[in-house]
Each structure stands twice: as C-alpha cells, then as structure tokens.
Amino acid sequence: MAVLVTGGAGYIGSHTAVALHEAGRRGVILDDLSNASRAAVDAVRGLTTPDLAFVEGDAADVGLVGEAIDRYEVDEVVHFAASKSVAESVELPLAYFRNNLGSLLGVLAAMEDRGIRRLVFSSSCTVYGEPDVVPVTEASPIGAVNPYGWTKLHGEQVLDAVAAAGGLDVMLLRYFNPIGAHPSGVIGEDPTGIPTNLAALLMQVALGRRDRLQVFGGDYGTVDGSAVRDYLHVVDLAEAHLAALDALTTRTGATAVNLGTGRGHTVLELVRLAEEVVGHPIAHEVVARRPGDAGRIWADPSLATEVLGWTAERDLRTMLEDHWRWCESHPDGFADARTDPPRAPRLGGAPGS
Ligand code: WQD
C-alpha cells in the first residue's frame, strides 16, 4: 500500500516524502510543479529510491488523483498541494480559493470514490489570526485575517463536515513557522519569485543576494519589540505527519493539532542567532510593521504529544544551521539542477489557467 503526497515536490512535502521512506513507507508524489521544481523530485529520489513514483498534475483533477490511487494502491493521503503566500493571497484571493479549495475537493472526491478514509491535511496557525492569548491551543478562538488563512479555515470546515458524515478520518495539522532543511543539504525551501517569509529573506541577505533584511516592527510588546513566532524544524514537522498517519489507524473523525515547539522567538533573536551560524553580520533595519502580522503567536503543543506521541526535538540553532547548509550549497535553490523552463511569475487568475 502507499501514501499519496500531494504537493510532494514542495518544501514540506519533499521532506515528508523523505521521512516516509526513512520509516519504511512507500510514498507517491503528486505535484503540478506550479510552485516546485522537477529537480526537487530528483533530489528526493536521491535521498530515497530512484523509482519513487511521481505523478505530474493538479490535485483538483479528480480523474488524475483517482488514477494515481488505483495505479499505486494508495490507501492514505497527505495533502499539501496549495498556494501558501499570505501576501500573494491578498493580491489574488480568487486564485487562492480556486487552487486551495479546488485541490482539496478533488482529493476528497477521488478518495470517496474509492472508499479511502485516512487523510492528513496541511493546515496552518493562520487560522487563529491575531490571538489575544498565547500560547495558542486547539480550543483557541478561530479567526483568519487573510485569504490564505481563510482557505485553510474553510478547508478545515469541509473536512469537519465530511468526517462528521462518517466518510473520513482526518488530522488537521496546524503548522506554526517551519524553517530549516534536511541535514543532508540536498533538499530545502526553494521559494518561487521573491520570497516573503523571514528565513528565506534572512538567508538571501546572508548570501549577499539582498542588501538588508527589513525587520517589520520594533514596537510590539515583546522582549525586544520585534514580533514573536514559533519556529519549528521542517524535519520535525515532516515526522509529525507520519505520527498523524499512525494515529489515524485508531482515531476516527476530524482532529485539529497544533505543530510547534511551544517556544517563541523574536525576529531579532533569530537574526542574532543566524549571524552566529553564518559567521558574519546580517545587515538589517527595523521598519514599520507589516499589515496583517500578529505581534506574538506560539503554540501550546501538548495535544500533539498526547494524540500523536510527537514532540519537536530540534532547537532553533539546528534549524538555522540546517537551513544555512542548504542555502549555502544551493544559492539558487534547485535552479542549478532545474531542468524545467524558468517559471514565469504568476500573473493572476487560477494557477495553471
Ligand atoms: C515571520 C516573522 C514577520 C519577513 C508564515 C506563513 C504561513 C504560516 C505561518 C504555514 C513575522 C517577520 C518577515 C521580513 C520580517 N505557515 N518578517 N521581515 O507571517 O508568521 O506566516 O508562517 O502555513 O503560511 O506565511 O511568516 O516568515 O512571513 O514572518 O520582520 O522580511 O518575521 O513580520 O513577524 P508568518 P513570515
């Protein structure tokens, strides 16, 4: 039997495909490569097995997903395939709803047609919006504040309803801030176009690809005024997906679980530690807050330990060391080995339209 990993050529998906192999499980990658590279699939094969199955296409295509399920005897699904930039979702809300909800509905329809019940869904702490109380538990108020977060929130609502009707057992994994890379340095985050997330931009400055990092906000009520997030190692996150699949062998219905370390760090703390890791200063300046940012959010991960038997193991220094190893050896991400034509920036409309 096999695990279908939609979006499996992406940052977290590729690390999950490797973790599945390391656990002796068979993964099948399905990805339309709209935000990932074929070279990533090759890199994953290098870390797992050359015959790792890869299906190129859109997870919204029910027929394609169904064919993959039949061909590879899939009996479980991990669904990553989605667009994930908060900033881009504000500019292209319709494209985000079409892609993120369309891909989920395509996967669910194909699963239902074949009586496949077990699903792990890539959700996000952005469903909590700007929490009044931290740390955040799964019972904290829900209230996304941007289209990306709404696609995750609505995705969870769809999954809650399908699970309540009896057709699905699903883990709704609410990621906090994944950073880092596989310790081999062979796979890692490969942002398309200009990144918006902190770790990618920080490393571009460290590489000399960008003049300086803008620290968004120095007037939050935190230890140094910069915003607090719960950063977790992408390999810890990948391993949590395996634990979620295992938990679904006994746990029915829909279960939301926070995936974080339970420790918050400010942006400036991350910058200072990154300077130690890369061995030189990283130019940065504190500027105005970024609209829509929460000042402080970190997880109470106790339910993940209780339900999944999972706890994040890798510390912030390890996250940055592993992230730097990937970036230093792949300054252009997978572009060096990329066999795909250069990706044109998405100009609007549904991805792939
Ligand atoms: C982190 C902190 C910024 C860039 C992300 C994903 C979202 C979800 C949660 C998975 C913030 C600050 C950033 C910069 C900065 N993950 N920052 N200068 O906004 O927490 O959300 O993680 O679903 O998908 O978007 O992550 O990395 O953009 O920002 O000061 O140039 O770094 O203000 O405090 P965010 P981020």
Boltz pocket constraint, residues with backbone or C-beta under 6 A from the ligand:
constraints:
  - pocket:
      binder: B
      contacts: [[A, 84], [A, 85], [A, 86], [A, 123], [A, 124], [A, 125], [A, 126], [A, 175], [A, 176], [A, 177], [A, 178], [A, 196], [A, 197], [A, 198], [A, 199], [A, 201], [A, 213], [A, 214], [A, 215], [A, 216], [A, 217], [A, 227], [A, 228], [A, 229], [A, 267], [A, 290], [A, 293], [A, 294], [A, 295]]
      max_distance: 6.0
